[in-house]
Amino acid sequence: MKLLNIPMLAILILVCSFAYGQDVPKGVNYKKAPDAVNALAKSRLENALTPSDSFPPDFFGDVTVVGPMLWKALKPSAEQVLLDTMPVVLMVPGPQTFSAEGKRILKDDERKAFWKAFHKQYSKLKDGQVRKGKAEEISYYWSTIPFDIDEPFWVIEAAGDRFIADFQLKDGQPRLFWIDLVGDLRSLKP
């Protein structure tokens, strides 16, 4: 029997880690959830993305945050009910830290207006793929929040756009807690 040499073994381990593992960047506090919880959140997200005239029942958390990049994209055509929702001010770190605005959604009329605007702006969501987050997407989210990332955490990839979707558990059910468009945060700088 022929033994694998060390470089080949290293390549094999690297390939397997990319194929089967998730690439969580160094320094990011990322807590995994049980497979069953992740699968349920993924299924709920995929179902929510299917075309419908109504927003998905019991999909949103008590509070859902629309992150700064997604809010920037939706704001110009947002209905008044969304414009009137409570802002979430995020500090964007970097050489020159600055603040950016997201939105906090609490009520059903706000959820409906958001979901309608989201689907109207990104009509290809129905064809999107829901997948595990990659290092860049995890790093993006990590740079916008002051807390650990707890799964379920998914990425929607649709027509060249990528959206992070973070869930929290309520009564054992994953509910959408945070959603954002992955992009260059420097474009938010005033």
C-alpha positions as CSV (number, residue, x, y, z in Angstrom):
1,M,0.0,0.0,0.0
2,K,1.3,3.4,-1.0
3,L,1.2,6.2,1.7
4,L,0.1,9.7,0.9
5,N,2.9,12.2,1.1
6,I,2.5,15.2,3.4
7,P,1.7,17.8,0.7
8,M,-1.0,15.6,-0.8
9,L,-2.5,15.0,2.7
10,A,-2.6,18.7,3.4
11,I,-4.4,19.4,0.1
12,L,-6.9,16.6,0.8
13,I,-7.6,18.1,4.3
14,L,-8.0,21.6,2.8
15,V,-10.4,20.4,0.1
16,C,-12.5,18.4,2.6
17,S,-12.7,21.4,4.9
18,F,-14.1,23.6,2.1
19,A,-16.4,20.9,0.9
20,Y,-17.9,20.0,4.2
21,G,-17.2,22.8,6.7
22,Q,-18.0,26.5,7.0
23,D,-15.2,29.0,6.7
24,V,-15.7,31.2,9.8
25,P,-13.2,34.0,9.8
26,K,-10.7,34.2,12.6
27,G,-11.9,36.5,15.4
28,V,-15.6,36.1,14.7
29,N,-17.7,34.7,17.5
30,Y,-19.9,32.2,15.6
31,K,-22.1,29.7,17.5
32,K,-23.5,26.8,15.6
33,A,-27.0,25.5,16.0
34,P,-28.2,21.9,15.8
35,D,-28.7,20.6,12.2
36,A,-32.4,20.2,12.8
37,V,-32.8,23.9,13.8
38,N,-30.7,25.0,10.8
39,A,-32.7,22.8,8.4
40,L,-36.0,24.2,9.7
41,A,-34.8,27.8,9.3
42,K,-33.6,27.1,5.8
43,S,-36.9,25.5,4.9
44,R,-38.9,28.5,6.3
45,L,-36.6,30.9,4.4
46,E,-37.0,29.1,1.1
47,N,-40.8,28.9,1.6
48,A,-40.9,32.6,2.4
49,L,-39.1,33.5,-0.9
50,T,-41.7,31.8,-3.1
51,P,-44.0,34.3,-4.8
52,S,-46.9,35.3,-2.8
53,D,-49.1,38.4,-2.3
54,S,-48.8,38.1,1.5
55,F,-45.9,38.0,3.8
56,P,-45.2,34.6,5.4
57,P,-47.0,34.0,8.7
58,D,-44.9,33.5,11.8
59,F,-41.7,34.1,9.8
60,F,-40.6,37.4,11.4
61,G,-39.3,37.8,15.0
62,D,-40.9,40.2,17.4
63,V,-38.2,42.6,16.2
64,T,-36.6,42.3,12.8
65,V,-33.8,44.5,11.7
66,V,-33.3,45.6,8.1
67,G,-29.5,46.2,7.9
68,P,-28.0,49.4,6.4
69,M,-27.1,48.2,2.9
70,L,-30.6,46.8,2.3
71,W,-32.3,49.8,3.9
72,K,-30.2,52.1,1.6
73,A,-31.5,50.1,-1.4
74,L,-35.2,50.1,-0.3
75,K,-35.5,53.6,1.1
76,P,-36.0,55.6,-2.1
77,S,-39.2,53.6,-3.0
78,A,-40.3,52.7,0.5
79,E,-43.9,53.3,1.6
80,Q,-44.4,55.8,4.4
81,V,-45.0,53.1,7.0
82,L,-41.4,51.9,6.5
83,L,-40.0,55.4,6.4
84,D,-41.7,56.0,9.8
85,T,-40.4,52.9,11.5
86,M,-37.8,53.2,14.2
87,P,-34.2,53.7,12.9
88,V,-31.4,51.5,14.0
89,V,-28.1,53.4,14.0
90,L,-25.1,51.2,13.4
91,M,-21.5,52.2,13.9
92,V,-19.4,51.1,10.9
93,P,-15.8,50.4,12.1
94,G,-12.8,51.3,10.0
95,P,-10.1,53.9,9.7
96,Q,-12.8,56.5,9.9
97,T,-15.8,55.1,11.9
98,F,-19.2,56.4,10.8
99,S,-22.8,55.7,11.5
100,A,-25.3,54.1,9.1
101,E,-29.0,53.7,9.4
102,G,-31.0,50.5,9.3
103,K,-34.7,49.9,10.3
104,R,-36.3,48.1,13.2
105,I,-39.6,46.4,12.2
106,L,-42.1,45.6,15.0
107,K,-45.6,45.7,13.6
108,D,-47.5,43.6,11.0
109,D,-48.1,46.6,8.8
110,E,-44.4,47.3,8.8
111,R,-43.6,43.7,8.1
112,K,-46.0,43.6,5.2
113,A,-44.6,46.9,3.7
114,F,-41.0,45.6,4.1
115,W,-41.8,42.2,2.5
116,K,-43.6,43.9,-0.4
117,A,-40.7,46.4,-1.0
118,F,-38.1,43.6,-0.7
119,H,-39.8,41.4,-3.3
120,K,-40.5,44.3,-5.6
121,Q,-36.9,45.6,-5.5
122,Y,-35.4,42.0,-5.8
123,S,-37.9,40.2,-8.0
124,K,-35.4,37.3,-8.6
125,L,-35.6,36.2,-4.9
126,K,-38.0,33.4,-5.9
127,D,-35.1,31.9,-8.0
128,G,-32.5,32.4,-5.3
129,Q,-30.4,29.8,-3.6
130,V,-30.3,29.6,0.2
131,R,-26.9,28.4,1.4
132,K,-24.4,28.6,4.3
133,G,-22.6,31.8,4.7
134,K,-19.0,32.2,3.3
135,A,-16.2,34.0,5.1
136,E,-16.9,37.3,3.3
137,E,-20.6,37.3,4.2
138,I,-20.0,36.3,7.8
139,S,-17.3,39.0,8.1
140,Y,-19.8,41.6,6.6
141,Y,-22.4,40.8,9.2
142,W,-19.9,40.6,12.0
143,S,-18.7,44.2,11.1
144,T,-22.2,45.6,11.5
145,I,-23.3,44.0,14.8
146,P,-22.1,44.3,18.5
147,F,-23.0,40.7,19.4
148,D,-22.1,37.1,18.6
149,I,-23.5,35.4,15.5
150,D,-25.8,32.6,16.5
151,E,-27.1,30.2,13.9
152,P,-29.4,29.7,12.2
153,F,-27.6,32.0,9.7
154,W,-28.2,31.7,6.0
155,V,-27.3,33.6,2.8
156,I,-29.7,34.1,-0.1
157,E,-28.0,34.4,-3.4
158,A,-30.2,35.7,-6.2
159,A,-29.3,37.4,-9.5
160,G,-25.9,38.5,-8.3
161,D,-27.1,39.9,-4.9
162,R,-26.4,38.2,-1.6
163,F,-28.5,38.7,1.5
164,I,-27.7,37.5,5.0
165,A,-30.6,36.2,7.1
166,D,-30.0,35.7,10.8
167,F,-32.7,33.9,12.9
168,Q,-33.5,33.7,16.6
169,L,-35.5,31.0,18.2
170,K,-38.8,31.8,19.7
171,D,-40.7,28.9,21.3
172,G,-38.4,26.5,19.4
173,Q,-39.2,28.1,16.0
174,P,-36.6,30.1,14.0
175,R,-37.8,33.7,13.3
176,L,-36.1,36.2,11.1
177,F,-34.1,38.6,13.3
178,W,-31.8,40.4,10.9
179,I,-31.7,40.7,7.1
180,D,-29.2,42.7,5.0
181,L,-27.8,43.1,1.6
182,V,-24.1,42.2,1.5
183,G,-22.1,45.0,0.1
184,D,-19.4,47.6,0.6
185,L,-20.2,49.4,3.8
186,R,-17.9,52.3,2.7
187,S,-20.7,53.2,0.2
188,L,-22.8,54.2,3.2
189,K,-20.4,56.9,4.3
190,P,-22.0,60.3,4.3
